[in-house]
Amino acid sequence: MTTENGLINAVLLDGQGGGKHLDWSAVHSWRPEQGMLWVHLNFTDEGAERWLQDQSGLDPLVSEALLADETRPRCAAIADGLLISLRGVNSNPGADPEDMVSLRLFCTEQRVVSTRRRRLLTIPDLLKALEKGEGPRSAGELTAMLADRLVERMTDVIGELDERLDDLEEKIIDNAGQETRGELLELRREVIKLRRYLAPQREAMNRLQGEKVSWLSEQDRLLVRETYDKITRYVEDLDSARDRAGVTHEELSSRLAEQMNNRMYVLSLIAGLFLPLGFLTGLLGINVGGIPLAENPSGFIGVVLFLLVLVLVQILVFRHKRWF
């Protein structure tokens, strides 16, 4: 999608589910009596910044919020308008889905202004719906549909996290290893990052459905309520995934510790077997007179046989004590 001095798209809704695309000149000359206008901007462009600050007619606090680099999901009423910040999963090629993209909105009955830094696939989806005549018909419906479609795209991401966690649990049961620990830690990091934004977004949706603005219809509130229910379910799924990942990590740590203990136990047994052998061979190897069997041609064979017998005796003692 190309931009013209920060303008990604501007659509004049016809109230029937369709809309007409406008350029900057038409946006500048727009009047409320013409219909509901949706302006979507790339706020990093100077043209968008200049329009928001000098030509949009928005309150300076609203303009500043729409241009903010860092945002957290929220919903606040300003006069008869709503200032909303939402997050959507990053579906751009090569991007991490948990690196969520921010969408800022200021909505009134006659105009919706939205800004973003990075591309969101939700916007092209809505534009296609408008081209088919199946898009939003009012500012309230546009706001509700944007929020709903942002959340809808999280379904596959959260489902994939659950599948990965299932695979890791099965892998740990079959064969626990250090590489599994790295995969598990990465999954836990993704779950934490997603939940960090979804939890406040749930509160923003709860606030949105309760705001007393005249242009948000009961049907719009129902859609927002459905969105709130979806986010609540996703947050619960993430909480469950986080708890499962924690239990899985404990199980993995326990299995790795058990493996280490088993190896140390085997090494201890081997060391126990060879300790007296090493003592005897070291004693017989000192370079002084009087070493037994030093002059005997069969001395070496005799010492070897004695050491073998000693090893057998040690093994019997270990088995009797159930150390094997």
N, C-alpha and C positions, 0 to 999 in steps of 0.2 A: 504494500500500500504506500503510495507516494504522499508527500506532504507539500503544502504550498505555504511557505513562511510559517510553519507550525500548525497549519490547519490539516488535520488528517481527514476529517469529513464533517460536513454540515448538512443536516437534513431537515426540511420543513415537512412535518407530519401532516397528512391530509385528514386525520381523524378516522380513517377507514382501514387502517393497517398498512398503508403505504406511505410514501414520502417522496419528496423532490430534493435532489442534491443541489447544494448551493456552493458558490465560490466565495472568496473573501469579500468581494464587492457587494454581493447579495447579503452576506452576513452583516456588513456595516450598515446597509440600508434597511435591514429588517425592522418591522414594527409588530408589536404584540397582536394587533388585529389581523395580521396575515396568517396566523396559526402558531402552533407549538413548534419551537425551534430546538434542535439538538445540535450542539457544537462540541466536537471532540478534537482535542488539541494535544500536540506533543509539547509539554511545557518547557522542555530544554531549548526550544527554538526562540530566538529573540522576537520574532513576529508574534508568536503566541503570548510571550511575556508582555510585550508592549500592548497588545489588545486587551489582555486581562487587567492590566494596571491602569490604562489610560482611556480605553474606548468601550469597554464592556458595560460600564455603569455599575459594576459590582462594588460592594463595600470593600475597602482596603483589606480588612481582616479576612474576608472571603478570598480575595485575590491572592493574598499571601498564603493561605491554606492550600489553594489549588496549585501553587508553585513550590510548595515545600518539598525538599529532597527526601526527607524521611517522614513517614506517616505510620500511624497505628490505627487499625480498624476502629471506627467510631461513628456516631450519628448525633448531630446537634441541630436543634431548631434555631433559625435566625429569622425573626419576623415570620412571614408565611412561607419561608423556604427551608430547605434541609441541606446541611453540609454533611456529606457522607464520605468516609474513606473506607475502601474495601480492598481485599486481597484476593488474587486468583493464582492458581498454579502456573508456573512458567512452562508453557508448552512449546517454546521456541526451540528449533533444532540445536542439539548439543548442550542444552541448558538442563540444570537440575530442577525437577518439578518442585522441590521444597524451597527453592529460591524464589519465593512468591513475588508476583508483580503487583504493584500498587495502582489502584484506580481511585481518583478523587472526583467527587461529584458535588455540584451545587444545583439543586433542583427547586424550581418554582413552577407555578401552574402554566406559565407561558414559555419557559425556557429551561433547558437542562444543559449545563456546561460541564464537560468531563475532561480530565487531563490524565496523561500517563507519560512515563519515560520509555518503557519497553513495550513491545507489541503484546497485545492480548487477543487471543483467538475468539473471545466472546464478542468483540465488536464486529468483526466480519460476519459472524453468525447472525447478529441482529440486523445488519445491513442486508444480508441475503433474504431474511424474513420480510423486511420492508419492501424489497424488490418484488417479492411474491405476493405482497398484499396481506401478509400474515404477521406483520410486526406490531409494535405498540401503537396505540391510538391516542394516548395522552401522556402527560409527564409522569403521572403516578404509575401507569402501566410500564412505561419505559424504565423507571427506577426499579420497580419490582422485578421486571424481566432481566435487567442487568445483574441484579443481586442473585437471582435464581440461577442464571446461566453460569455465573462465576462459580457458584457452589457445585453445580451439576458436573462441571469438568473435574472436580476433585474426586469423583466416584472411582474412576479407573486408577488414579494414583493411590488412593487408600486401599483399594482392592488388591493392587499389586504389592503393597507393603504387607498385607496379610498373607498373600501367597509366598512371598519371600521368607516371612517369619515361619510359615509352615515348613518350607523346605529346610530352613536352618535347624528347626527342632528335629526333623527327621535325620538330618545329617549328623547332628550331635549324638543322637541315639545310636546311629550306625558307627560313626567314627569321629570322635572329637579330636580337633587339632588346632594349632595356633592360627591357621588360615581362617578357620571358622570364627575365631574370636574377632578377627579384623572385620569380617562381614557383619557380624552381630553388632559390633560397635558402630559401624557405618549406618546400619538400619536404625539403631536407637537414636543416633544423631538426626536422621531424617524425621523420625517420629516427633522428636522434641521440637524441631524447627517448625513443622507443620502445625503442631498444637499451639505453639506460641502465638501464631496469628489467628488460628481458627477460634480459639476461646474468646478473645475480644471481639471477633467478627460475629460470634453468636450473640454477644451482648448488644452489638450494634443493631443486629436484626430485631432483637427484642425491643430495643428502644424505637426503631423505625416503625414497627407495627403499632406502637402506642402513641406516636406523635399526633397531636391534634392539629393537623393541617387540612385545610378545606378541600384541596385538590387530590388527596389520597383517598380513593373510593374504598368501599367495603370489599369489593372484589380484589383490589390491589393489596389490601391488608391481608386477605386470605392467602394470596400468593406469597407475601412476605412471611406469613406465619408458617406456610409450608417450607419455605427456605430456612426459617429458624429451626424447624423440626429436623430438617436434613442436617444442618450444621451440628445440632445437638447430638444426632446419631453419629456423625463423623467424629466429633470430639470424644464421645463415649468409645467409639471404635479405636481411636488413637490412645485413649487411656488404657483400654484393654490391651492394645498392642505394646504399649510401654510396660505394663505390668508383666505381660507374657515374656517380653524381651528381658526384663529384669530377672524373672525366674529362670529363663533359659540361660542367661549369663551365669547365674549362680550354679546351675547344673553343669554348665561347661567348665566353670572354675573347679567344681568338685571333681569332675571326671579327669581334668588335667592334673589336679593335685593327686588324685588316686593313681594315675599313670606314673607320676613322678615318684610317689611313695613306693610303688611296686618296683620301679627300676632301682631306687635306692636300696630297697630290701634285698634285691638280687645281688647288687654290688656288695652289700654288707655281708651276705652269706659267702660270696666268693672271697672277700677279704678275710672272713673268719676261717675259711678253709686254708688259705695260703699263709696266714700269719705264722702258725707253728712251723710250716715248711720253710718259710723264709728265715725264721729264727735258726733252725737247724742247719740249713745250708750256709747261712752266714757264719755260724759258729764253727762249722767244719772247714770254712774257707779262710780262716785266719792263718797268717803266715808265721806260725811258731811251732816248735817241736812238740811231739807227744800227741799229734792228731791221730785218733783211732783209725785203723785200717789204711794208714797212709802207705805202708809198705806191702800191703796185701794186694795181689793182682786182681782179686775178685772184690775188692773193696767198693769200687764204684757201683757194681751191680747190686751188692748188698745194701748200700745206702739207698739206691733207687727203690729196691723192693721194700725196704723199711718205710720209706716215705709213702709208697702206694698203700701199704697196710695202714699207715697213720691216717691217710685220707679216707680210707674205707671206714675206719673206726670213727672218725669225725662225722661222716655222713650218717652212720648208724645212730650216733648220739643226737645229731640234729633231728633226725626223723623221730627218735624216741621223744624228744622235747616238742615235736610237731612244729619245728621251725621251717620245714619244707611244706 
